Amino acid sequence: MNPVSRKIPTHPSAEAQRRLAYFSERRDAIVSTIRELVEIESPSDNKAAVDRIAEAVAQKFSRLGDNVKVNVRFHPAKDFGNHLQVDFAGRSAAKPVLLLGHYDTVYPLGTLAAMPCRTVDNKLTGPGVLDMKSGIALMLHALAALQDWHKEDWHKEAWHGGLPRPVTVLLVSDEEVGSDSSRAITESLAKKAAAVLVLEPSYGFQGAVKTARKGVGGYLVKVTGKAAHAGLDFQKGVNAILELARQIEKISSFTELKKGLTVNVGMVSGGSRTNVVPAEAAAQVDVRIARIKDAAGIDKKMRSLRPFNRKCKIEIAGGINRPPMERTAGVAALYAQAAAIARELGWKLGEAAVGGGSDGNFTAGLGIPTLDGLGAVGDGAHAAHEHILISELPRRAALIAGLIELA
C-alpha cells in the first residue's frame, strides 16, 4: 500500500466531478445490475441456487475482458456454492488489490414473492440488496469505469488494454454461515494483495466505512445429568437444566464491556418431559472480542468451566472463529486514502467500529491493510425492510474506483 501515491486536493476537482458525473449518468445501469442479482435468490444453504448466481456473476465479469486480460475461475465447494475468483491484469507490476465479498444471503428461496425487488422513491428493496448484491454491482461498474478512463494510457504507453494495476475479485458462497469452506482461499489471496477492499454495506445513512470489527466466537456448553421420574424417584435424578442455569450465570459474568468483550447465551435447550428430571441440557454461546489478545483469555475461561454439582458432566466445544479487525496503522492509512478521495468528490467520509464480523476480519487478522463497508448505503440487512439508497450509488462507485487506483 502506498498512501502517498497521488496528491489528492482537499476540495472538489474537475476530474473528481467528471468521475462523479460518469457514474451519475450510469446510475440506472447500476440499479439494473443490482436488480438482476437480487432476483437470483441465493440462500447459503442451497448450493444449486448459489451456483446459479455464481455463474451469472462470472459471466458479467468475463464481459469486462473485451479490453482487459481476465482470468475467471471457480473454487469448488462440496456443501456450499462454489467460490468465484476473477483476476484482472494491470499495466503495473504492483501487488493486486483484493476486492472481497459474497453472493450468499440469509433469505430462503421464495422470499422474493413477499419481498420483491422494486424501486420506492429513492429506495431499492429486496432480499440481499444491501447485504451485499449491491456491493457486487459496484465492483463491476467501478472496474468497467477504470477501463474507460485509462483507454488513452493504452495508446500512449503501447499497452494493450487493462486496468491501471492488477485486481483480484473474490466472491464467496458461505459468508453468512461462517465462511468455513472459503476462509483458506480468502487468506491465501489476501497474503498476495497490497490491500483488501470489502464491499459489505456501509454503516448508517451517512455511509461510514468500517475500520474495526469485533472478532466472533461460538461455544456449545453441554451438561449431562441423570434422568429420573420427577414424582417417584426425584432424588435419584440429577437435573442437567439446573446445572446449566448455574453455568449460564457464570458464563454471563465473563462479559467485560470496557474491553469490548461480550458473552451472550443465546439459545438454551434441555429436558424431555415435565415429569422427568432432565438428563441433558445445552446452551449456545456467542462471544465477541475487540482485541485479538483477549481471545486466549476468554477461551481459557470457557474451557475451565467445572460442574457445580459433581454428579453432572460438562462438555465444551467451539472457539473464536473470526479474529477481530483492529484499527491498525495499515487500516488507518487506507481509511485516510478513502477519506481524501471522498473530500475530492465533495463529501466527508466517516468511519465506524462495529460488533458484527465479515470476511474482512480474516484479512485484517493477517496484517493486510483492509477497509470494510465500502458497499452501498442503506438499512435493514437481514430484515424485511432491507433496502439501499439509489442516490448514493454514484459516489460509492467513484470512491471504490479511486481506491482501486491508489491502494
C-alpha positions in Angstrom: 0.0 0.0 0.0 1.3 3.5 -0.9 -0.8 6.1 0.9 1.0 9.0 -0.9 1.0 7.6 -4.4 -1.0 10.6 -5.6 -1.6 14.0 -4.2 -5.3 14.5 -3.5 -6.7 18.0 -3.2 -8.9 18.9 -0.3 -11.5 20.5 -2.5 -13.6 19.1 -5.3 -11.6 18.9 -8.5 -12.7 18.9 -12.1 -11.5 15.4 -12.5 -13.4 14.2 -9.4 -16.6 15.9 -10.7 -16.1 14.3 -14.1 -15.9 10.9 -12.5 -19.0 11.5 -10.3 -20.9 12.7 -13.4 -19.8 9.5 -15.2 -21.4 7.3 -12.6 -24.4 9.6 -12.3 -25.1 9.1 -16.0 -24.9 5.3 -15.4 -26.9 5.2 -12.2 -29.8 3.4 -13.8 -27.5 0.8 -15.3 -26.1 0.1 -11.8 -29.6 -0.2 -10.4 -30.4 -2.6 -13.2 -27.4 -4.8 -12.4 -28.3 -4.9 -8.7 -31.9 -5.8 -9.5 -30.8 -8.6 -11.8 -28.6 -10.1 -9.0 -31.3 -9.7 -6.3 -33.8 -11.5 -8.4 -31.5 -14.6 -8.5 -32.2 -15.9 -5.0 -29.1 -17.4 -3.3 -29.6 -18.7 0.2 -26.4 -20.0 1.8 -27.8 -23.5 2.4 -28.9 -24.1 -1.2 -25.9 -25.0 -3.3 -27.7 -25.1 -6.6 -29.2 -21.7 -6.1 -25.9 -20.1 -5.1 -24.1 -21.8 -8.0 -26.7 -20.1 -10.3 -25.8 -16.7 -9.2 -22.1 -17.5 -9.3 -22.4 -18.4 -13.0 -24.3 -15.2 -13.7 -21.8 -13.0 -11.9 -18.9 -14.8 -13.6 -20.4 -14.0 -17.0 -20.7 -10.4 -16.1 -17.0 -10.2 -15.1 -16.0 -12.1 -18.2 -17.6 -9.5 -20.4 -15.2 -6.9 -19.0 -12.5 -8.9 -20.8 -13.0 -7.2 -24.1 -10.4 -4.7 -23.2 -8.5 -6.3 -20.4 -7.0 -9.7 -19.7 -9.3 -11.5 -17.3 -9.0 -14.9 -15.8 -12.2 -16.4 -14.3 -12.0 -19.5 -12.1 -14.3 -21.3 -9.6 -13.1 -22.9 -6.4 -15.4 -25.9 -6.0 -17.2 -26.4 -2.6 -19.0 -29.7 -1.7 -21.5 -28.5 0.8 -21.9 -24.8 -0.2 -21.9 -22.9 -3.5 -18.7 -22.6 -5.5 -16.5 -19.6 -4.8 -15.6 -17.2 -7.6 -12.2 -15.7 -8.3 -11.6 -13.2 -11.1 -8.1 -11.9 -11.8 -7.6 -8.7 -13.9 -4.2 -7.9 -15.4 -2.7 -4.4 -14.8 -0.1 -2.4 -16.5 2.0 -2.1 -13.3 3.9 -4.8 -11.5 2.3 -3.8 -8.2 0.6 -6.3 -5.9 -3.1 -6.6 -6.7 -5.9 -5.1 -4.8 -8.3 -7.7 -3.5 -12.0 -6.9 -3.8 -13.8 -9.1 -1.4 -17.5 -10.0 -1.0 -20.1 -12.7 -1.0 -23.2 -13.6 -3.0 -25.0 -15.8 -0.5 -27.9 -14.4 1.5 -29.8 -15.3 4.7 -33.2 -15.5 2.9 -34.8 -18.8 1.9 -35.9 -19.5 -1.7 -39.3 -17.9 -2.3 -38.6 -14.7 -0.3 -38.9 -12.6 -3.4 -42.6 -13.3 -3.5 -43.2 -11.4 -0.3 -40.2 -9.1 -0.5 -39.9 -8.1 -4.2 -37.1 -6.1 -5.6 -38.6 -2.8 -6.5 -38.0 1.0 -6.5 -39.9 3.1 -4.0 -38.9 6.7 -4.2 -35.1 6.7 -3.6 -35.0 3.2 -2.2 -34.3 -0.1 -3.9 -35.7 -3.0 -1.9 -35.3 -6.8 -1.9 -33.6 -9.7 -0.2 -29.9 -9.3 -0.2 -30.0 -5.9 -1.9 -27.9 -4.3 0.8 -26.0 -7.3 2.1 -24.5 -7.5 -0.4 -25.6 -7.8 -4.0 -25.3 -4.0 -4.5 -21.6 -4.4 -3.5 -21.0 -6.8 -6.3 -22.7 -4.5 -8.8 -20.5 -1.6 -7.6 -17.4 -3.8 -8.2 -18.5 -4.5 -11.7 -19.2 -0.9 -12.6 -16.1 0.5 -10.9 -13.9 -1.9 -12.9 -15.7 -1.0 -16.1 -15.1 2.7 -15.4 -11.4 2.2 -14.8 -11.1 0.6 -18.2 -12.9 3.5 -19.9 -10.9 6.2 -18.1 -7.5 4.6 -18.9 -8.0 3.9 -22.6 -5.8 6.8 -23.6 -3.0 5.3 -21.5 -3.1 2.2 -23.6 -2.1 4.1 -26.7 0.4 6.4 -25.0 2.4 3.5 -23.5 1.8 0.8 -26.2 -0.2 -1.0 -23.6 -2.8 -3.4 -24.9 -5.6 -2.7 -22.6 -6.3 -3.5 -19.0 -6.5 -1.8 -15.6 -4.0 0.6 -14.2 -3.0 -2.0 -11.6 -3.7 -5.7 -11.1 -7.0 -6.5 -9.3 -8.4 -9.8 -7.9 -12.0 -10.2 -7.1 -13.1 -12.9 -4.7 -16.8 -13.6 -4.1 -17.6 -16.5 -1.7 -20.8 -18.5 -1.1 -20.7 -19.1 2.6 -20.0 -15.8 4.4 -23.4 -15.7 6.1 -22.8 -19.1 7.7 -19.2 -18.8 8.9 -17.0 -19.0 5.8 -15.7 -22.4 6.7 -15.2 -23.5 3.1 -13.8 -20.2 1.8 -11.6 -18.9 4.6 -8.4 -20.6 3.4 -9.0 -19.2 -0.1 -9.6 -15.7 1.3 -6.5 -15.7 3.4 -4.3 -17.1 0.6 -5.3 -14.4 -1.8 -5.0 -11.7 0.9 -1.4 -12.6 1.5 -0.6 -11.7 -2.1 -2.5 -8.4 -2.0 -1.4 -4.8 -1.3 -4.7 -4.1 0.3 -8.2 -5.5 0.7 -11.4 -3.6 -0.1 -14.5 -5.2 1.4 -17.7 -4.3 -0.4 -20.0 -5.1 2.5 -22.7 -2.5 3.3 -21.6 0.9 4.7 -22.5 1.9 8.3 -25.6 4.1 8.8 -27.2 6.5 6.4 -24.1 8.7 6.3 -22.3 5.8 4.6 -19.3 5.4 7.0 -16.7 2.8 6.2 -15.8 0.2 8.8 -12.3 0.4 10.2 -12.8 -2.0 13.1 -15.0 -5.1 13.6 -15.3 -7.4 16.6 -14.0 -10.9 16.4 -16.6 -13.6 16.7 -16.7 -16.9 18.6 -19.2 -19.6 19.3 -19.3 -22.2 22.0 -21.6 -25.1 22.8 -21.9 -25.9 26.5 -23.5 -29.4 27.1 -24.5 -30.7 30.5 -25.2 -34.3 31.3 -27.1 -35.3 34.4 -29.3 -38.3 35.2 -32.9 -38.9 34.3 -35.5 -40.0 36.9 -39.2 -39.9 37.4 -40.0 -36.4 38.9 -42.6 -37.9 41.2 -41.5 -41.3 42.2 -37.7 -41.0 42.1 -37.0 -37.3 42.2 -34.0 -37.6 44.5 -32.4 -40.2 42.2 -32.2 -37.7 39.4 -29.5 -35.2 38.6 -31.1 -32.1 37.0 -29.0 -31.0 34.0 -31.1 -27.9 33.4 -30.5 -26.7 37.0 -26.7 -27.2 36.5 -26.8 -25.4 33.2 -28.7 -22.4 34.8 -25.8 -22.0 37.2 -23.3 -22.2 34.4 -25.2 -19.6 32.4 -24.9 -17.2 35.3 -21.2 -17.8 35.5 -20.7 -17.6 31.7 -22.6 -14.3 31.5 -20.2 -12.8 34.1 -17.3 -13.2 31.6 -18.5 -10.0 29.8 -16.2 -7.1 30.1 -17.8 -4.1 28.3 -14.8 -1.8 28.8 -12.7 -4.2 26.8 -15.4 -4.6 24.1 -15.8 -8.3 25.2 -19.3 -9.6 25.3 -20.6 -13.1 26.1 -24.2 -13.9 25.2 -26.1 -17.1 25.9 -28.4 -17.0 23.0 -30.0 -20.5 22.8 -30.9 -23.0 25.5 -32.3 -26.5 25.2 -32.9 -29.4 27.5 -35.3 -31.9 29.0 -37.8 -34.3 27.6 -41.0 -34.1 29.6 -42.1 -32.1 32.7 -42.4 -35.2 34.8 -38.8 -36.3 34.1 -35.7 -34.9 35.8 -33.7 -33.8 32.8 -30.6 -35.7 31.9 -29.4 -33.3 29.2 -29.2 -29.6 28.6 -27.2 -27.4 26.3 -26.5 -23.7 25.7 -25.1 -22.0 22.6 -22.9 -19.0 23.4 -21.9 -16.1 21.2 -18.6 -14.3 22.1 -17.4 -11.0 20.6 -13.9 -9.6 21.1 -12.5 -6.2 20.1 -8.9 -7.3 20.6 -7.1 -10.4 19.5 -5.2 -10.5 22.7 -8.4 -11.3 24.6 -9.1 -14.4 22.5 -7.0 -16.7 24.6 -8.3 -15.4 27.9 -12.0 -15.9 27.1 -11.3 -19.3 25.6 -9.5 -20.4 28.7 -12.4 -19.2 30.9 -14.9 -21.1 28.8 -12.9 -24.3 28.8 -12.3 -24.0 32.6 -15.9 -24.3 33.5 -16.5 -27.0 36.1 -19.8 -28.6 37.4 -21.3 -27.0 40.5 -22.9 -30.4 41.0 -20.2 -33.0 40.8 -22.7 -35.6 39.6 -23.0 -33.6 36.4 -20.7 -33.7 33.4 -19.8 -30.6 31.3 -18.6 -30.7 27.7 -17.3 -27.5 25.9 -16.9 -27.2 22.2 -16.2 -24.4 19.8 -13.9 -21.3 19.9 -13.1 -18.0 18.3 -13.8 -18.4 14.5 -13.2 -14.9 13.3 -10.4 -12.7 14.6 -11.2 -9.1 15.2 -10.5 -6.5 12.6 -8.5 -4.0 14.6 -7.8 -0.4 13.5 -4.1 -0.9 12.8 -1.8 1.6 11.1 -2.4 -0.1 7.8 -6.2 0.2 8.2 -5.9 3.8 9.3 -3.8 4.7 6.3 -6.3 3.0 3.9 -9.1 4.9 5.6 -7.1 8.2 5.2 -6.9 7.5 1.4 -10.6 6.8 1.2 -11.5 10.0 3.2 -9.2 12.1 0.9 -10.9 10.7 -2.2 -14.3 11.4 -0.7 -13.3 15.0 0.1 -12.2 15.4 -3.5 -15.6 14.2 -4.5 -17.3 16.7 -2.2 -18.3 14.8 1.0 -16.9 13.8 4.4 -16.5 10.1 4.8 -16.8 8.8 8.3 -15.6 5.6 9.9 -17.1 3.2 12.4 -16.3 0.3 14.6 -19.0 -2.4 14.6 -19.8 -5.6 16.5 -20.5 -7.8 13.5 -17.9 -9.7 11.6 -17.1 -10.2 7.9 -14.5 -11.9 5.8 -12.5 -8.7 6.2 -11.8 -9.9 9.7 -9.7 -12.7 8.2 -7.6 -10.5 6.0 -7.1 -7.8 8.7 -6.1 -10.6 11.1 -3.2 -11.4 8.8 -2.0 -7.8 8.9 -3.1 -6.9 5.4 -4.5 -3.3 5.2 -8.2 -3.8 5.0 -11.1 -1.3 4.6 -14.6 -2.6 5.1 -18.1 -1.2 4.5 -17.3 0.2 1.0 -20.6 -1.0 -0.4 -24.0 0.6 -0.7 -25.7 2.9 1.8 -29.0 1.7 3.2 -30.7 -0.1 6.1 -32.4 -3.4 7.2 -29.7 -6.0 6.4 -31.3 -9.5 7.0 -34.7 -7.8 7.6 -37.9 -7.4 5.8 -37.2 -3.7 5.2 -33.8 -4.2 3.6 -33.0 -1.5 1.1 -30.4 0.8 -0.4 -30.4 4.5 -1.3 -30.2 4.8 -5.0 -28.9 8.4 -4.9 -25.7 7.2 -3.1 -24.6 4.7 -5.7 -22.6 7.1 -8.0 -20.3 8.4 -5.3 -19.8 5.0 -3.8 -18.7 3.7 -7.2 -16.4 6.7 -7.7 -14.9 6.1 -4.2 -14.3 2.4 -5.0 -12.7 3.2 -8.4 -10.4 5.8 -6.8 -9.3 3.4 -4.1 -8.5 0.6 -6.6 -6.1 3.0 -8.3 -4.4 4.2 -5.1 -4.4 1.4 -2.6 
